[in-house]
């Protein structure tokens, strides 16, 4: 489901393109970190509007297929790109995932949007070789394109059962403010540069 808090073509727009980690899977939508971000921006009297185009189960291929229309409809100034977890969980070849993320970065930059890349780690049971290669894609792309990077969205959350839902993959409501803090470390300075 697409949750939208902005009118298409509105200026000063922040677009979040992610999966269940940004779509508030398993918890009330209002408690997800993206909704908390919107509340934070409102408290700071920011002109920035938030469009959450995250979908539970989304892959990098799905995000890439939707992105051109999202960029056309919302003309975002900032794109928060949080995809890849489902690619990894499905064992998608890493070169395909990297190619999809690379294309999404390039499309966003071509539309004059700044990109914040949000990384993720896979559970260790996928094997050290695959999981480490997966994780390294994010800093490699960030360095190549000069992007701010959130290395691991679930930092300080993933290893704490009190902050995770029963499936062990999705953070619960208590974890959402921590996720926002993790993103804000990179997003806050970026917003200052944008004058938002």
Secondary structure, 3 states (H helix, E strand, C coil): CCEECCCCCCCCEEEEEECCCCCCCCCCHHHCHHHHHHHHHHHCCCCCEEEECCCCCCCHHHHHHHHHHHHHHHCCCEEEEECCHHHHHCCCCHHHHHHHHHHHHHHHHHCCCEEEEECCCCCHHHCHHHHHHHHHHHHHHHHHHCCEEECCCCCCCCCCHHHECCCCCCECHHHHHHHHHHHHHHHHHHHHHHCC
